[in-house]
Amino acid sequence: MNSILTRLLKAKNYEKMSLDELIDEYIALYAKNAQSNFNDLLSELMIFLEKYDQNISPETVESIFASKIASSSMSAVPSSAVLIPLIYEKSMIEGVIAPKVTAQFGAADERAISALEKRMMWVGNDSSTRTQEKLKSIFADVYEGKYTHDELMQALRENFTQYADMEVQKLKVAADFNLRQGRNLGTLSRAIEQGDTYVQIVAKMDGKTTNVCRSMHLRVIKVSTLKKQFDAIVNATSVDAAKEASNLSFSKIGVWSKEVPPNFGLPPFHMGCRTIVRQMSADQVERMTLDEFGREYEILDKKTYNKIKDKKDHLGASKAKSVEALMKETLGSIAKEGVHAGDQTKRTILGDNGFTAILDKNGKIETLFKAGRGLDYFHDNASEVYYDKLDIAYRSIGQRVKKWLGL
Amino acid sequence: MARTLIIDIMGLDWYIESTLKGDEGMDKAFPMVANYSLVDGQIAHLHSYTLPDKLLKSCNDYGKEFLERCSFVYVPRDDNGEPVQKDGKVIDGDFIDALVFIYKELEKKAKNG
């Protein structure tokens, strides 16, 4: 759990605090630790609130939080207009299913409910009309905020007695997949309606993140690219067609090309996938810098920028004329990428130029330098290498040779 | 007379810097550290990102260069990355002592978020 919340729990008997006091305390602790990532704090808060009291009215949370933020003098705290969609997004990533905190949540979920009406759903191999109707009704209740996660599991068990013995985890994964796909369809539907040009893919980065989610994390994709897959999922007339349209074929290898393959790009990318779609404005996309595979990156902060500019082993070890040029050169042509050995939320990237970049879970560059030990340093600092350009090239050549030889 | 070197910590990058110029290359590999250079058998420069336990534990396996006793000057940086001279300190010891000091500083940083 986030250190702020841990401190909060240790310092106070939170069960005796009113919601008002709790949020006050939270904001005060946040202010003392302004370097923390606000997104992380929000997701922690959502989980915490769910555990704190499931009967809190969502509207109460929203209004108290938003008014406190609005009256706060902290410039680092985003406005409620920014905050509310962030809470929604974080609640999806963290798997908090019933945080219907605001009317804006409802707006997104209305699209999910609308998409739900047409979608094919299944539990195991059962896709009968009766099963689909039951599922749709349960999921509609979830989108409307009637169920918590635990209550959803109970509802599924009650409605699908034939699956009573099914392993709880398996049932949960199936339900999560359908719910998350529904919500992502809802978000994309909203982006289409609002005439957005781009969306961004956002994964939850930790030790469980799969290769495909790492390859897609922070990728900016044209809405028009996803429209075909969206239509295929929504208009599928059989479970097989819905499964095919969901396209889970990249779950192990990831997508290592600038353009996403046709009929792919809309999460979930696999069972248990926590990745979501985020709406983007054209202005946001214009300001972004993207790596070789179209994933957003930026420098962590001014201090990091100065470090790369001034210290030996960084810009000084390169022919690049600026920090921006060095970042572009390194992340514009990636040789290898892996999970950072010391922190699974981070990525270790080796550029074709021999520079190593360490990116945090939000795509922020924490450091960028040339290691004298090059490849050895990369392998020491990547616990799992999930992209290797040379390896992919060798495999591709091998396949072509086999084809020529008719093997 | 013992040499004086500078310890600098910026983010999770750490550096041990000297005024020695030149580079003997990487013929003596120092596992896990990003950059390591020797001049006339003396450590001229060390740099890496984070300092894993594994690195500290394996210090014994490295050459006698790490046992050279020096004065290491450390000036912490504030939130803007500016040095805070008044909080500066000097660590007298060998390079292993310096690495242990850096390890503890990084640990403090991690605890304070």
Boltz contact constraints between the chains, C-beta under 6 A:
constraints:
  - contact:
      token1: [A, 3]
      token2: [B, 113]
      max_distance: 6.0
  - contact:
      token1: [A, 33]
      token2: [B, 113]
      max_distance: 6.0
  - contact:
      token1: [A, 36]
      token2: [B, 113]
      max_distance: 6.0
  - contact:
      token1: [A, 303]
      token2: [B, 81]
      max_distance: 6.0
  - contact:
      token1: [A, 304]
      token2: [B, 11]
      max_distance: 6.0
  - contact:
      token1: [A, 306]
      token2: [B, 81]
      max_distance: 6.0
  - contact:
      token1: [A, 307]
      token2: [B, 10]
      max_distance: 6.0
  - contact:
      token1: [A, 313]
      token2: [B, 35]
      max_distance: 6.0
  - contact:
      token1: [A, 313]
      token2: [B, 47]
      max_distance: 6.0
  - contact:
      token1: [A, 342]
      token2: [B, 50]
      max_distance: 6.0
  - contact:
      token1: [A, 342]
      token2: [B, 52]
      max_distance: 6.0
  - contact:
      token1: [A, 358]
      token2: [B, 49]
      max_distance: 6.0
  - contact:
      token1: [A, 366]
      token2: [B, 11]
      max_distance: 6.0
  - contact:
      token1: [A, 367]
      token2: [B, 13]
      max_distance: 6.0
  - contact:
      token1: [A, 367]
      token2: [B, 49]
      max_distance: 6.0
  - contact:
      token1: [A, 371]
      token2: [B, 34]
      max_distance: 6.0
  - contact:
      token1: [A, 372]
      token2: [B, 26]
      max_distance: 6.0
  - contact:
      token1: [A, 372]
      token2: [B, 35]
      max_distance: 6.0
  - contact:
      token1: [A, 377]
      token2: [B, 34]
      max_distance: 6.0
  - contact:
      token1: [A, 380]
      token2: [B, 32]
      max_distance: 6.0
